[in-house]
Amino acid sequence: MAETVHSTDTTPDTRVGAQLAAQRRRRWRDRAIGFGAVMLLIAVWEVAGHMTPDIFLSPFHRTLIALYSLTVDGTLIRATQNSLIVLFAGLAASVVVGVVIGLLMGRYERAAWVLEPYVNGLYAAPTIAFLPLVTLWLGLYTAPKIAIVVLIAVFPILKNTYAGVATVDQDYLEPAASMRASEFQIFTKVILPAILPFVMAGLRLSVGRAVVGVVVGEFFTRQSGLGGLIVQYAGSFRTAEMFVPILVLVVIGAVLTSLVGYMQRRLAPWKESERDPGI
Amino acid sequence: MTPETAATTEVPKLRVENIRKTFFRVERDRVTAVEALGGVSFTVRSGEFVSVIGPSGCGKSTLLRIIDGLVAADEGGVFVDGKKLTGPGHDRAVVFQYFGLYPWRTVQKNVEFGLELQGVPVAERRERARRNIALVGLSGFENHYPHELSGGMKQRVGFARALTMDPDIILMDEPFSAVDEQTRELLQEQLLDVWEKMGKTVVFITHSIDEAVFLADRVIVMGARPGRIVETVAVDLPRPRTSAHRASPRLLEIRTHAWETLRRGIIEAKAGLEGVG
């Protein structure tokens, strides 16, 4: 970063311009390669779909047609809404639970001693094993689905927050102590802003896991949403339709992940510049 | 070290009395004790500029933190205006070696931080911060973030923050050691300029003899193992000082004397260490 700034005011504009243009070209080339890879998959899918029975794989264009008709008759919209409600509620709860527990564990050694066995145990355990219990306690509708999402998605946020608090520099705490910040002020004005990039990095990992949680919940409690559609179409061997909710889930996961990545860069621009010289 | 003769009737602004501090390092079942400060005493008059130099490991940074109240002494006391201190307070502010700025806050917000913690109304703290940002020559950079500034500029922000707290005593912990040589000289001159205007009491920790002598009214020379005062050297150069004084024969004379004192401290510490080992 610093290097770039220096060269801007010491070298002629044309050379800087050429550098920027070259960088832009490289970025477009990388994107084109990624796009090409997706196109290739779709082409293979289309061809393979023609060569195999429809039950196993139907051509891509039929999935596109199904996408259109399911959108028009409202099925897909309703299912997506249901899934997104569970996804967002679960992610929101994961952020709250993960940040609070992570903060406690990072700041107070005793809290860490008490909570660590539970956190590590739950993290290591196969979450699906808890599903019958969650159903027993919370029923079959939205609540158990959100609970499953939290159980799966909370850990990256929690662990990142914990690690973040533990690494909050003495360099941040000492000036605050010198200026007589209260414990509450240290939390709100030093630790929280300092760990925000860590929380966002955790959230980015959590998004993908949360999508898994949504589908698991929709498969095994009362079937609903996009997961429910997958089970329903798979059960009736409507393979072309079955791929529609899968594609929507992929898009939701990918879009949300890059959205969080974008927010991450916007909220902590200083992290970018700290990382820059190293790479 | 004998305490300075308290012939003057005025109560010193800052009095450090027989400070002792030992750190323990525990490695498995072995405990090593490191005596960081072995009884340090000195006083600073109101408005005086005192530098503290010493080899690394002489406990000068620990001493500064004890004066600020960030670290508790094992023995002894720190007195401001004759009152014994119990912790950090608004009568003292620190300028840290590592700047101590918050990367998520703009220059303006960093400088306001201390006042924000005290609950000073927004309009007032904005005004006070702006005044001190101007004083250190950073007007126009209020909305920049620290990562957009050079090391010298960052330390000016740190200094402006300390000034904004309006303390009686400013404690500076090797504030210019992380900036390049030319910038350092400019910062030193700017510091003196501001100090002349504001009349604050300054305790300035450094490992540079030149810096210590050029800035201070008195230079406290410390030795290591345990950290202690070897000698206090008076700097009888006229004020205000400018870069012209850097090459004056008197300054070089004082510098040579301070350097010999420092050397003596280091040699004694080495001899002591070999005696133990």
Interface residues (C-beta under 8 A of the other chain):
Chain A: M1 D171 Y172 E174 P175 A176 A177 S178 M179 R180 A181 S182 Q185 K189 V190 P193 A194 L196 A268 P269 W270 S273 E274
Chain B: D68 G69 L70 G87 P88 G89 H90 R92 A93 V94 F96 Y98 G100 Y102 P103 W104 F113 G114 E116 L117 Q118 Y145 P146 H147 M165
